[in-house]
Every structure is written in structure tokens, then in C-alpha cells.
Amino acid sequence: MLVIDALRAPPPAAPDALIETGSTALPTDDASDQSIPSTYRIRNGDTLSTIAERYRIRVETIRQLNPSLNPLALAPGDTITLRAP
């Protein structure tokens, strides 16, 4: 019985624990937030996830604002929209 208890995963975190992020702000759906630049020029090594994290927005928001964007073909120098005009 002791071996079985040692293999059990810890209980899932409480919902409040998932929301608490310390100093890291949660992503926002507000694509009109003036603190977010309206456009972003892709740099080498960028992914939608890293861009979203940098500006605290959701990947889905970037995809909605850039419907023709292929996330697997981001090219340095290309410009994407991060905030609704």
C-alpha cells in the first residue's frame, strides 16, 4: 500500500491557485489596450506564444487579428497586428 501511495499524483491545484501568478499578469482579451503596440515586427526565433507572453495577450487574440497568418511560417521582418485599431 505504501508503494501505491508514493506513485499517486498530488491533488490538482485549487482554481484560485491557478489564477495567482505573483508578478506575472494574466493574458488579456482586450485587443484595444493602449499599452499594447498596434503592430509588431517578427524577429528571429519568435513564436506566437512568445509574442503573446511578451505583451500579455492571448495567442487566440493574435490569430483573430491576423486571420491569414500561418503560425508555422513566421518570417523575421513580417509585421503582425497586436491590437485592434
PDB file of N, CA, C and O in Angstrom:
ATOM      1  N   MET A   1       0.818  -1.189   0.000  1.00  0.00           N
ATOM      2  CA  MET A   1       0.000   0.000   0.000  1.00  0.00           C
ATOM      3  C   MET A   1       0.862   1.252   0.000  1.00  0.00           C
ATOM      4  O   MET A   1       0.493   2.247  -0.623  1.00  0.00           O
ATOM      5  N   LEU A   2       1.967   1.227   0.663  1.00  0.00           N
ATOM      6  CA  LEU A   2       2.863   2.384   0.715  1.00  0.00           C
ATOM      7  C   LEU A   2       3.398   2.714  -0.668  1.00  0.00           C
ATOM      8  O   LEU A   2       3.530   3.891  -1.003  1.00  0.00           O
ATOM      9  N   VAL A   3       3.711   1.713  -1.480  1.00  0.00           N
ATOM     10  CA  VAL A   3       4.213   1.938  -2.834  1.00  0.00           C
ATOM     11  C   VAL A   3       3.149   2.619  -3.678  1.00  0.00           C
ATOM     12  O   VAL A   3       3.471   3.537  -4.432  1.00  0.00           O
ATOM     13  N   ILE A   4       1.918   2.210  -3.580  1.00  0.00           N
ATOM     14  CA  ILE A   4       0.830   2.810  -4.351  1.00  0.00           C
ATOM     15  C   ILE A   4       0.655   4.274  -3.972  1.00  0.00           C
ATOM     16  O   ILE A   4       0.481   5.118  -4.851  1.00  0.00           O
ATOM     17  N   ASP A   5       0.698   4.587  -2.695  1.00  0.00           N
ATOM     18  CA  ASP A   5       0.560   5.976  -2.250  1.00  0.00           C
ATOM     19  C   ASP A   5       1.695   6.839  -2.787  1.00  0.00           C
ATOM     20  O   ASP A   5       1.472   8.006  -3.110  1.00  0.00           O
ATOM     21  N   ALA A   6       2.889   6.302  -2.888  1.00  0.00           N
ATOM     22  CA  ALA A   6       4.031   7.070  -3.372  1.00  0.00           C
ATOM     23  C   ALA A   6       3.901   7.384  -4.858  1.00  0.00           C
ATOM     24  O   ALA A   6       4.468   8.369  -5.329  1.00  0.00           O
ATOM     25  N   LEU A   7       3.162   6.563  -5.602  1.00  0.00           N
ATOM     26  CA  LEU A   7       3.019   6.773  -7.037  1.00  0.00           C
ATOM     27  C   LEU A   7       1.851   7.678  -7.401  1.00  0.00           C
ATOM     28  O   LEU A   7       1.742   8.103  -8.551  1.00  0.00           O
ATOM     29  N   ARG A   8       1.001   7.973  -6.476  1.00  0.00           N
ATOM     30  CA  ARG A   8      -0.144   8.826  -6.765  1.00  0.00           C
ATOM     31  C   ARG A   8       0.306  10.266  -7.015  1.00  0.00           C
ATOM     32  O   ARG A   8       1.216  10.781  -6.366  1.00  0.00           O
ATOM     33  N   ALA A   9      -0.352  10.878  -7.960  1.00  0.00           N
ATOM     34  CA  ALA A   9      -0.069  12.290  -8.248  1.00  0.00           C
ATOM     35  C   ALA A   9      -0.667  13.147  -7.146  1.00  0.00           C
ATOM     36  O   ALA A   9      -1.662  12.762  -6.532  1.00  0.00           O
ATOM     37  N   PRO A  10      -0.072  14.304  -6.891  1.00  0.00           N
ATOM     38  CA  PRO A  10      -0.655  15.192  -5.889  1.00  0.00           C
ATOM     39  C   PRO A  10      -2.021  15.675  -6.373  1.00  0.00           C
ATOM     40  O   PRO A  10      -2.286  15.661  -7.575  1.00  0.00           O
ATOM     41  N   PRO A  11      -2.878  16.094  -5.470  1.00  0.00           N
ATOM     42  CA  PRO A  11      -4.204  16.555  -5.887  1.00  0.00           C
ATOM     43  C   PRO A  11      -4.076  17.802  -6.772  1.00  0.00           C
ATOM     44  O   PRO A  11      -3.120  18.564  -6.632  1.00  0.00           O
ATOM     45  N   PRO A  12      -5.027  18.009  -7.674  1.00  0.00           N
ATOM     46  CA  PRO A  12      -4.946  19.187  -8.540  1.00  0.00           C
ATOM     47  C   PRO A  12      -5.015  20.468  -7.721  1.00  0.00           C
ATOM     48  O   PRO A  12      -5.600  20.503  -6.638  1.00  0.00           O
ATOM     49  N   ALA A  13      -4.410  21.511  -8.257  1.00  0.00           N
ATOM     50  CA  ALA A  13      -4.405  22.803  -7.575  1.00  0.00           C
ATOM     51  C   ALA A  13      -5.816  23.371  -7.535  1.00  0.00           C
ATOM     52  O   ALA A  13      -6.620  23.146  -8.440  1.00  0.00           O
ATOM     53  N   ALA A  14      -6.095  24.097  -6.489  1.00  0.00           N
ATOM     54  CA  ALA A  14      -7.385  24.773  -6.380  1.00  0.00           C
ATOM     55  C   ALA A  14      -7.475  25.840  -7.466  1.00  0.00           C
ATOM     56  O   ALA A  14      -6.446  26.382  -7.869  1.00  0.00           O
ATOM     57  N   PRO A  15      -8.662  26.154  -7.946  1.00  0.00           N
ATOM     58  CA  PRO A  15      -8.790  27.162  -9.003  1.00  0.00           C
ATOM     59  C   PRO A  15      -8.115  28.480  -8.658  1.00  0.00           C
ATOM     60  O   PRO A  15      -7.519  29.106  -9.535  1.00  0.00           O
ATOM     61  N   ASP A  16      -8.192  28.918  -7.407  1.00  0.00           N
ATOM     62  CA  ASP A  16      -7.543  30.174  -7.020  1.00  0.00           C
ATOM     63  C   ASP A  16      -6.034  30.100  -7.193  1.00  0.00           C
ATOM     64  O   ASP A  16      -5.396  31.100  -7.522  1.00  0.00           O
ATOM     65  N   ALA A  17      -5.456  28.919  -6.974  1.00  0.00           N
ATOM     66  CA  ALA A  17      -4.011  28.759  -7.118  1.00  0.00           C
ATOM     67  C   ALA A  17      -3.589  28.918  -8.574  1.00  0.00           C
ATOM     68  O   ALA A  17      -2.480  29.369  -8.860  1.00  0.00           O
ATOM     69  N   LEU A  18      -4.478  28.546  -9.491  1.00  0.00           N
ATOM     70  CA  LEU A  18      -4.161  28.681 -10.900  1.00  0.00           C
ATOM     71  C   LEU A  18      -4.218  30.133 -11.351  1.00  0.00           C
ATOM     72  O   LEU A  18      -3.523  30.515 -12.293  1.00  0.00           O
ATOM     73  N   ILE A  19      -5.029  30.940 -10.697  1.00  0.00           N
ATOM     74  CA  ILE A  19      -5.164  32.349 -11.055  1.00  0.00           C
ATOM     75  C   ILE A  19      -4.015  33.165 -10.479  1.00  0.00           C
ATOM     76  O   ILE A  19      -3.547  34.108 -11.116  1.00  0.00           O
ATOM     77  N   GLU A  20      -3.567  32.823  -9.311  1.00  0.00           N
ATOM     78  CA  GLU A  20      -2.487  33.572  -8.661  1.00  0.00           C
ATOM     79  C   GLU A  20      -1.192  33.360  -9.420  1.00  0.00           C
ATOM     80  O   GLU A  20      -0.708  32.233  -9.520  1.00  0.00           O
ATOM     81  N   THR A  21      -0.631  34.425  -9.954  1.00  0.00           N
ATOM     82  CA  THR A  21       0.597  34.308 -10.740  1.00  0.00           C
ATOM     83  C   THR A  21       1.721  35.170 -10.195  1.00  0.00           C
ATOM     84  O   THR A  21       2.747  35.331 -10.855  1.00  0.00           O
ATOM     85  N   GLY A  22       1.552  35.714  -9.028  1.00  0.00           N
ATOM     86  CA  GLY A  22       2.607  36.566  -8.478  1.00  0.00           C
ATOM     87  C   GLY A  22       2.717  37.846  -9.269  1.00  0.00           C
ATOM     88  O   GLY A  22       1.735  38.573  -9.418  1.00  0.00           O
ATOM     89  N   SER A  23       3.919  38.137  -9.786  1.00  0.00           N
ATOM     90  CA  SER A  23       4.130  39.386 -10.504  1.00  0.00           C
ATOM     91  C   SER A  23       3.788  39.284 -11.983  1.00  0.00           C
ATOM     92  O   SER A  23       3.809  40.295 -12.684  1.00  0.00           O
ATOM     93  N   THR A  24       3.474  38.088 -12.475  1.00  0.00           N
ATOM     94  CA  THR A  24       3.161  37.914 -13.886  1.00  0.00           C
ATOM     95  C   THR A  24       1.681  38.155 -14.113  1.00  0.00           C
ATOM     96  O   THR A  24       0.840  37.488 -13.509  1.00  0.00           O
ATOM     97  N   ALA A  25       1.361  39.099 -14.975  1.00  0.00           N
ATOM     98  CA  ALA A  25      -0.038  39.396 -15.267  1.00  0.00           C
ATOM     99  C   ALA A  25      -0.623  38.319 -16.173  1.00  0.00           C
ATOM    100  O   ALA A  25       0.081  37.734 -16.996  1.00  0.00           O
ATOM    101  N   LEU A  26      -1.894  38.071 -16.013  1.00  0.00           N
ATOM    102  CA  LEU A  26      -2.576  37.106 -16.859  1.00  0.00           C
ATOM    103  C   LEU A  26      -2.818  37.713 -18.234  1.00  0.00           C
ATOM    104  O   LEU A  26      -2.936  38.932 -18.357  1.00  0.00           O
ATOM    105  N   PRO A  27      -2.895  36.876 -19.274  1.00  0.00           N
ATOM    106  CA  PRO A  27      -3.204  37.393 -20.604  1.00  0.00           C
ATOM    107  C   PRO A  27      -4.563  38.080 -20.615  1.00  0.00           C
ATOM    108  O   PRO A  27      -5.456  37.741 -19.838  1.00  0.00           O
ATOM    109  N   THR A  28      -4.696  39.023 -21.486  1.00  0.00           N
ATOM    110  CA  THR A  28      -5.946  39.755 -21.599  1.00  0.00           C
ATOM    111  C   THR A  28      -6.583  39.514 -22.957  1.00  0.00           C
ATOM    112  O   THR A  28      -5.892  39.196 -23.925  1.00  0.00           O
ATOM    113  N   ASP A  29      -7.875  39.661 -23.029  1.00  0.00           N
ATOM    114  CA  ASP A  29      -8.576  39.577 -24.303  1.00  0.00           C
ATOM    115  C   ASP A  29      -8.800  40.966 -24.880  1.00  0.00           C
ATOM    116  O   ASP A  29      -9.361  41.105 -25.967  1.00  0.00           O
ATOM    117  N   ASP A  30      -8.369  41.986 -24.167  1.00  0.00           N
ATOM    118  CA  ASP A  30      -8.625  43.358 -24.590  1.00  0.00           C
ATOM    119  C   ASP A  30      -7.619  43.786 -25.645  1.00  0.00           C
ATOM    120  O   ASP A  30      -6.550  44.309 -25.329  1.00  0.00           O
ATOM    121  N   ALA A  31      -7.978  43.557 -26.901  1.00  0.00           N
ATOM    122  CA  ALA A  31      -7.077  43.889 -28.001  1.00  0.00           C
ATOM    123  C   ALA A  31      -7.055  45.385 -28.286  1.00  0.00           C
ATOM    124  O   ALA A  31      -6.381  45.818 -29.220  1.00  0.00           O
ATOM    125  N   SER A  32      -7.777  46.184 -27.503  1.00  0.00           N
ATOM    126  CA  SER A  32      -7.750  47.635 -27.685  1.00  0.00           C
ATOM    127  C   SER A  32      -6.925  48.316 -26.596  1.00  0.00           C
ATOM    128  O   SER A  32      -6.860  49.545 -26.560  1.00  0.00           O
ATOM    129  N   ASP A  33      -6.295  47.550 -25.708  1.00  0.00           N
ATOM    130  CA  ASP A  33      -5.469  48.086 -24.632  1.00  0.00           C
ATOM    131  C   ASP A  33      -4.357  48.952 -25.220  1.00  0.00           C
ATOM    132  O   ASP A  33      -3.530  48.465 -25.991  1.00  0.00           O
ATOM    133  N   GLN A  34      -4.339  50.230 -24.859  1.00  0.00           N
ATOM    134  CA  GLN A  34      -3.386  51.182 -25.426  1.00  0.00           C
ATOM    135  C   GLN A  34      -1.939  50.924 -25.006  1.00  0.00           C
ATOM    136  O   GLN A  34      -1.022  51.475 -25.614  1.00  0.00           O
ATOM    137  N   SER A  35      -1.714  50.100 -23.980  1.00  0.00           N
ATOM    138  CA  SER A  35      -0.338  49.792 -23.577  1.00  0.00           C
ATOM    139  C   SER A  35       0.299  48.746 -24.502  1.00  0.00           C
ATOM    140  O   SER A  35       1.511  48.531 -24.461  1.00  0.00           O
ATOM    141  N   ILE A  36      -0.519  48.105 -25.330  1.00  0.00           N
ATOM    142  CA  ILE A  36      -0.034  47.109 -26.284  1.00  0.00           C
ATOM    143  C   ILE A  36       0.210  47.822 -27.614  1.00  0.00           C
ATOM    144  O   ILE A  36      -0.666  48.545 -28.088  1.00  0.00           O
ATOM    145  N   PRO A  37       1.384  47.633 -28.225  1.00  0.00           N
ATOM    146  CA  PRO A  37       1.603  48.272 -29.525  1.00  0.00           C
ATOM    147  C   PRO A  37       0.602  47.748 -30.552  1.00  0.00           C
ATOM    148  O   PRO A  37       0.148  46.607 -30.458  1.00  0.00           O
ATOM    149  N   SER A  38       0.259  48.586 -31.534  1.00  0.00           N
ATOM    150  CA  SER A  38      -0.733  48.161 -32.522  1.00  0.00           C
ATOM    151  C   SER A  38      -0.170  47.113 -33.479  1.00  0.00           C
ATOM    152  O   SER A  38      -0.907  46.253 -33.962  1.00  0.00           O
ATOM    153  N   THR A  39       1.131  47.181 -33.753  1.00  0.00           N
ATOM    154  CA  THR A  39       1.764  46.196 -34.628  1.00  0.00           C
ATOM    155  C   THR A  39       3.061  45.708 -34.001  1.00  0.00           C
ATOM    156  O   THR A  39       3.603  46.320 -33.081  1.00  0.00           O
ATOM    157  N   TYR A  40       3.535  44.600 -34.523  1.00  0.00           N
ATOM    158  CA  TYR A  40       4.805  44.020 -34.045  1.00  0.00           C
ATOM    159  C   TYR A  40       5.548  43.454 -35.234  1.00  0.00           C
ATOM    160  O   TYR A  40       4.960  42.765 -36.067  1.00  0.00           O
ATOM    161  N   ARG A  41       6.834  43.739 -35.320  1.00  0.00           N
ATOM    162  CA  ARG A  41       7.676  43.194 -36.383  1.00  0.00           C
ATOM    163  C   ARG A  41       8.321  41.906 -35.872  1.00  0.00           C
ATOM    164  O   ARG A  41       9.028  41.911 -34.865  1.00  0.00           O
ATOM    165  N   ILE A  42       8.069  40.816 -36.575  1.00  0.00           N
ATOM    166  CA  ILE A  42       8.586  39.495 -36.202  1.00  0.00           C
ATOM    167  C   ILE A  42      10.110  39.521 -36.195  1.00  0.00           C
ATOM    168  O   ILE A  42      10.748  40.047 -37.108  1.00  0.00           O
ATOM    169  N   ARG A  43      10.678  38.937 -35.135  1.00  0.00           N
ATOM    170  CA  ARG A  43      12.130  38.792 -35.025  1.00  0.00           C
ATOM    171  C   ARG A  43      12.490  37.314 -35.114  1.00  0.00           C
ATOM    172  O   ARG A  43      11.640  36.444 -34.919  1.00  0.00           O
ATOM    173  N   ASN A  44      13.730  37.045 -35.403  1.00  0.00           N
ATOM    174  CA  ASN A  44      14.225  35.677 -35.491  1.00  0.00           C
ATOM    175  C   ASN A  44      13.934  34.928 -34.188  1.00  0.00           C
ATOM    176  O   ASN A  44      14.257  35.413 -33.104  1.00  0.00           O
ATOM    177  N   GLY A  45      13.332  33.765 -34.296  1.00  0.00           N
ATOM    178  CA  GLY A  45      13.049  32.936 -33.127  1.00  0.00           C
ATOM    179  C   GLY A  45      11.696  33.193 -32.487  1.00  0.00           C
ATOM    180  O   GLY A  45      11.311  32.471 -31.567  1.00  0.00           O
ATOM    181  N   ASP A  46      10.960  34.203 -32.948  1.00  0.00           N
ATOM    182  CA  ASP A  46       9.643  34.491 -32.383  1.00  0.00           C
ATOM    183  C   ASP A  46       8.653  33.381 -32.689  1.00  0.00           C
ATOM    184  O   ASP A  46       8.704  32.758 -33.749  1.00  0.00           O
ATOM    185  N   THR A  47       7.752  33.144 -31.747  1.00  0.00           N
ATOM    186  CA  THR A  47       6.588  32.291 -31.951  1.00  0.00           C
ATOM    187  C   THR A  47       5.382  33.094 -31.477  1.00  0.00           C
ATOM    188  O   THR A  47       5.535  34.089 -30.769  1.00  0.00           O
ATOM    189  N   LEU A  48       4.195  32.667 -31.864  1.00  0.00           N
ATOM    190  CA  LEU A  48       3.012  33.379 -31.378  1.00  0.00           C
ATOM    191  C   LEU A  48       2.950  33.333 -29.860  1.00  0.00           C
ATOM    192  O   LEU A  48       2.509  34.294 -29.228  1.00  0.00           O
ATOM    193  N   SER A  49       3.382  32.242 -29.277  1.00  0.00           N
ATOM    194  CA  SER A  49       3.369  32.112 -27.818  1.00  0.00           C
ATOM    195  C   SER A  49       4.305  33.108 -27.148  1.00  0.00           C
ATOM    196  O   SER A  49       3.935  33.733 -26.155  1.00  0.00           O
ATOM    197  N   THR A  50       5.514  33.261 -27.682  1.00  0.00           N
ATOM    198  CA  THR A  50       6.454  34.190 -27.053  1.00  0.00           C
ATOM    199  C   THR A  50       5.992  35.637 -27.226  1.00  0.00           C
ATOM    200  O   THR A  50       6.173  36.461 -26.329  1.00  0.00           O
ATOM    201  N   ILE A  51       5.401  35.942 -28.371  1.00  0.00           N
ATOM    202  CA  ILE A  51       4.893  37.295 -28.598  1.00  0.00           C
ATOM    203  C   ILE A  51       3.714  37.559 -27.662  1.00  0.00           C
ATOM    204  O   ILE A  51       3.639  38.621 -27.043  1.00  0.00           O
ATOM    205  N   ALA A  52       2.804  36.608 -27.558  1.00  0.00           N
ATOM    206  CA  ALA A  52       1.643  36.755 -26.681  1.00  0.00           C
ATOM    207  C   ALA A  52       2.081  36.936 -25.232  1.00  0.00           C
ATOM    208  O   ALA A  52       1.535  37.776 -24.516  1.00  0.00           O
ATOM    209  N   GLU A  53       3.046  36.163 -24.807  1.00  0.00           N
ATOM    210  CA  GLU A  53       3.537  36.274 -23.434  1.00  0.00           C
ATOM    211  C   GLU A  53       4.192  37.635 -23.198  1.00  0.00           C
ATOM    212  O   GLU A  53       3.984  38.251 -22.152  1.00  0.00           O
ATOM    213  N   ARG A  54       4.970  38.097 -24.149  1.00  0.00           N
ATOM    214  CA  ARG A  54       5.670  39.370 -24.017  1.00  0.00           C
ATOM    215  C   ARG A  54       4.696  40.531 -23.818  1.00  0.00           C
ATOM    216  O   ARG A  54       4.957  41.438 -23.028  1.00  0.00           O
ATOM    217  N   TYR A  55       3.567  40.499 -24.542  1.00  0.00           N
ATOM    218  CA  TYR A  55       2.612  41.604 -24.477  1.00  0.00           C
ATOM    219  C   TYR A  55       1.369  41.284 -23.658  1.00  0.00           C
ATOM    220  O   TYR A  55       0.415  42.062 -23.636  1.00  0.00           O
ATOM    221  N   ARG A  56       1.384  40.134 -22.984  1.00  0.00           N
ATOM    222  CA  ARG A  56       0.302  39.709 -22.095  1.00  0.00           C
ATOM    223  C   ARG A  56      -1.048  39.696 -22.804  1.00  0.00           C
ATOM    224  O   ARG A  56      -2.048  40.195 -22.289  1.00  0.00           O
ATOM    225  N   ILE A  57      -1.048  39.119 -23.983  1.00  0.00           N
ATOM    226  CA  ILE A  57      -2.285  38.902 -24.723  1.00  0.00           C
ATOM    227  C   ILE A  57      -2.378  37.426 -25.070  1.00  0.00           C
ATOM    228  O   ILE A  57      -1.394  36.696 -24.950  1.00  0.00           O
ATOM    229  N   ARG A  58      -3.519  36.996 -25.487  1.00  0.00           N
ATOM    230  CA  ARG A  58      -3.726  35.588 -25.818  1.00  0.00           C
ATOM    231  C   ARG A  58      -3.310  35.308 -27.267  1.00  0.00           C
ATOM    232  O   ARG A  58      -3.460  36.156 -28.146  1.00  0.00           O
ATOM    233  N   VAL A  59      -2.793  34.116 -27.491  1.00  0.00           N
ATOM    234  CA  VAL A  59      -2.435  33.686 -28.843  1.00  0.00           C
ATOM    235  C   VAL A  59      -3.671  33.778 -29.740  1.00  0.00           C
ATOM    236  O   VAL A  59      -3.584  34.212 -30.889  1.00  0.00           O
ATOM    237  N   GLU A  60      -4.805  33.370 -29.211  1.00  0.00           N
ATOM    238  CA  GLU A  60      -6.044  33.411 -29.988  1.00  0.00           C
ATOM    239  C   GLU A  60      -6.380  34.843 -30.423  1.00  0.00           C
ATOM    240  O   GLU A  60      -6.913  35.038 -31.515  1.00  0.00           O
ATOM    241  N   THR A  61      -6.084  35.825 -29.608  1.00  0.00           N
ATOM    242  CA  THR A  61      -6.321  37.222 -29.975  1.00  0.00           C
ATOM    243  C   THR A  61      -5.448  37.608 -31.164  1.00  0.00           C
ATOM    244  O   THR A  61      -5.918  38.267 -32.091  1.00  0.00           O
ATOM    245  N   ILE A  62      -4.189  37.202 -31.143  1.00  0.00           N
ATOM    246  CA  ILE A  62      -3.285  37.483 -32.266  1.00  0.00           C
ATOM    247  C   ILE A  62      -3.810  36.809 -33.532  1.00  0.00           C
ATOM    248  O   ILE A  62      -3.799  37.408 -34.608  1.00  0.00           O
ATOM    249  N   ARG A  63      -4.264  35.575 -33.406  1.00  0.00           N
ATOM    250  CA  ARG A  63      -4.770  34.846 -34.581  1.00  0.00           C
ATOM    251  C   ARG A  63      -6.036  35.486 -35.138  1.00  0.00           C
ATOM    252  O   ARG A  63      -6.226  35.525 -36.354  1.00  0.00           O
ATOM    253  N   GLN A  64      -6.908  35.990 -34.258  1.00  0.00           N
ATOM    254  CA  GLN A  64      -8.131  36.653 -34.710  1.00  0.00           C
ATOM    255  C   GLN A  64      -7.814  37.957 -35.440  1.00  0.00           C
ATOM    256  O   GLN A  64      -8.469  38.298 -36.425  1.00  0.00           O
ATOM    257  N   LEU A  65      -6.812  38.678 -34.956  1.00  0.00           N
ATOM    258  CA  LEU A  65      -6.439  39.950 -35.575  1.00  0.00           C
ATOM    259  C   LEU A  65      -5.643  39.755 -36.868  1.00  0.00           C
ATOM    260  O   LEU A  65      -5.517  40.687 -37.663  1.00  0.00           O
ATOM    261  N   ASN A  66      -5.107  38.557 -37.083  1.00  0.00           N
ATOM    262  CA  ASN A  66      -4.287  38.242 -38.251  1.00  0.00           C
ATOM    263  C   ASN A  66      -4.776  36.940 -38.874  1.00  0.00           C
ATOM    264  O   ASN A  66      -4.066  35.936 -38.826  1.00  0.00           O
ATOM    265  N   PRO A  67      -5.980  36.937 -39.459  1.00  0.00           N
ATOM    266  CA  PRO A  67      -6.575  35.675 -39.915  1.00  0.00           C
ATOM    267  C   PRO A  67      -5.780  34.931 -40.986  1.00  0.00           C
ATOM    268  O   PRO A  67      -5.903  33.711 -41.095  1.00  0.00           O
ATOM    269  N   SER A  68      -4.979  35.623 -41.769  1.00  0.00           N
ATOM    270  CA  SER A  68      -4.213  34.936 -42.815  1.00  0.00           C
ATOM    271  C   SER A  68      -2.836  34.481 -42.335  1.00  0.00           C
ATOM    272  O   SER A  68      -2.065  33.910 -43.106  1.00  0.00           O
ATOM    273  N   LEU A  69      -2.532  34.730 -41.082  1.00  0.00           N
ATOM    274  CA  LEU A  69      -1.221  34.400 -40.518  1.00  0.00           C
ATOM    275  C   LEU A  69      -1.065  32.894 -40.351  1.00  0.00           C
ATOM    276  O   LEU A  69      -1.928  32.230 -39.778  1.00  0.00           O
ATOM    277  N   ASN A  70       0.048  32.360 -40.859  1.00  0.00           N
ATOM    278  CA  ASN A  70       0.391  30.962 -40.638  1.00  0.00           C
ATOM    279  C   ASN A  70       1.407  30.928 -39.498  1.00  0.00           C
ATOM    280  O   ASN A  70       2.553  31.336 -39.690  1.00  0.00           O
ATOM    281  N   PRO A  71       1.012  30.450 -38.317  1.00  0.00           N
ATOM    282  CA  PRO A  71       1.927  30.472 -37.169  1.00  0.00           C
ATOM    283  C   PRO A  71       3.178  29.624 -37.357  1.00  0.00           C
ATOM    284  O   PRO A  71       4.153  29.794 -36.624  1.00  0.00           O
ATOM    285  N   LEU A  72       3.166  28.711 -38.328  1.00  0.00           N
ATOM    286  CA  LEU A  72       4.339  27.872 -38.588  1.00  0.00           C
ATOM    287  C   LEU A  72       5.283  28.507 -39.599  1.00  0.00           C
ATOM    288  O   LEU A  72       6.348  27.963 -39.892  1.00  0.00           O
ATOM    289  N   ALA A  73       4.893  29.652 -40.127  1.00  0.00           N
ATOM    290  CA  ALA A  73       5.716  30.303 -41.150  1.00  0.00           C
ATOM    291  C   ALA A  73       5.975  31.764 -40.803  1.00  0.00           C
ATOM    292  O   ALA A  73       5.927  32.624 -41.682  1.00  0.00           O
ATOM    293  N   LEU A  74       6.251  32.056 -39.529  1.00  0.00           N
ATOM    294  CA  LEU A  74       6.584  33.427 -39.139  1.00  0.00           C
ATOM    295  C   LEU A  74       7.959  33.763 -39.693  1.00  0.00           C
ATOM    296  O   LEU A  74       8.918  33.021 -39.479  1.00  0.00           O
ATOM    297  N   ALA A  75       8.054  34.868 -40.398  1.00  0.00           N
ATOM    298  CA  ALA A  75       9.320  35.257 -41.015  1.00  0.00           C
ATOM    299  C   ALA A  75       9.809  36.566 -40.420  1.00  0.00           C
ATOM    300  O   ALA A  75       9.050  37.531 -40.330  1.00  0.00           O
ATOM    301  N   PRO A  76      11.081  36.606 -40.012  1.00  0.00           N
ATOM    302  CA  PRO A  76      11.625  37.860 -39.493  1.00  0.00           C
ATOM    303  C   PRO A  76      11.393  38.996 -40.486  1.00  0.00           C
ATOM    304  O   PRO A  76      11.625  38.861 -41.688  1.00  0.00           O
ATOM    305  N   GLY A  77      10.927  40.121 -39.938  1.00  0.00           N
ATOM    306  CA  GLY A  77      10.638  41.288 -40.763  1.00  0.00           C
ATOM    307  C   GLY A  77       9.165  41.446 -41.088  1.00  0.00           C
ATOM    308  O   GLY A  77       8.713  42.551 -41.388  1.00  0.00           O
ATOM    309  N   ASP A  78       8.402  40.343 -41.033  1.00  0.00           N
ATOM    310  CA  ASP A  78       6.959  40.446 -41.243  1.00  0.00           C
ATOM    311  C   ASP A  78       6.334  41.215 -40.080  1.00  0.00           C
ATOM    312  O   ASP A  78       6.832  41.169 -38.956  1.00  0.00           O
ATOM    313  N   THR A  79       5.244  41.919 -40.359  1.00  0.00           N
ATOM    314  CA  THR A  79       4.554  42.692 -39.329  1.00  0.00           C
ATOM    315  C   THR A  79       3.188  42.081 -39.087  1.00  0.00           C
ATOM    316  O   THR A  79       2.468  41.739 -40.025  1.00  0.00           O
ATOM    317  N   ILE A  80       2.836  41.945 -37.793  1.00  0.00           N
ATOM    318  CA  ILE A  80       1.521  41.438 -37.414  1.00  0.00           C
ATOM    319  C   ILE A  80       0.809  42.491 -36.568  1.00  0.00           C
ATOM    320  O   ILE A  80       1.444  43.378 -35.999  1.00  0.00           O
ATOM    321  N   THR A  81      -0.494  42.382 -36.495  1.00  0.00           N
ATOM    322  CA  THR A  81      -1.309  43.283 -35.686  1.00  0.00           C
ATOM    323  C   THR A  81      -1.483  42.674 -34.301  1.00  0.00           C
ATOM    324  O   THR A  81      -1.787  41.489 -34.171  1.00  0.00           O
ATOM    325  N   LEU A  82      -1.288  43.496 -33.260  1.00  0.00           N
ATOM    326  CA  LEU A  82      -1.455  43.027 -31.876  1.00  0.00           C
ATOM    327  C   LEU A  82      -2.658  43.651 -31.198  1.00  0.00           C
ATOM    328  O   LEU A  82      -3.139  43.140 -30.187  1.00  0.00           O
ATOM    329  N   ARG A  83      -3.149  44.753 -31.747  1.00  0.00           N
ATOM    330  CA  ARG A  83      -4.232  45.490 -31.095  1.00  0.00           C
ATOM    331  C   ARG A  83      -5.179  45.999 -32.148  1.00  0.00           C
ATOM    332  O   ARG A  83      -4.762  46.436 -33.221  1.00  0.00           O
ATOM    333  N   ALA A  84      -6.459  45.941 -31.835  1.00  0.00           N
ATOM    334  CA  ALA A  84      -7.468  46.438 -32.768  1.00  0.00           C
ATOM    335  C   ALA A  84      -7.255  47.941 -32.987  1.00  0.00           C
ATOM    336  O   ALA A  84      -6.928  48.662 -32.044  1.00  0.00           O
ATOM    337  N   PRO A  85      -7.438  48.414 -34.221  1.00  0.00           N
ATOM    338  CA  PRO A  85      -7.225  49.845 -34.489  1.00  0.00           C
ATOM    339  C   PRO A  85      -8.269  50.715 -33.813  1.00  0.00           C
ATOM    340  O   PRO A  85      -8.230  51.939 -33.940  1.00  0.00           O
TER     341      PRO A  85
END
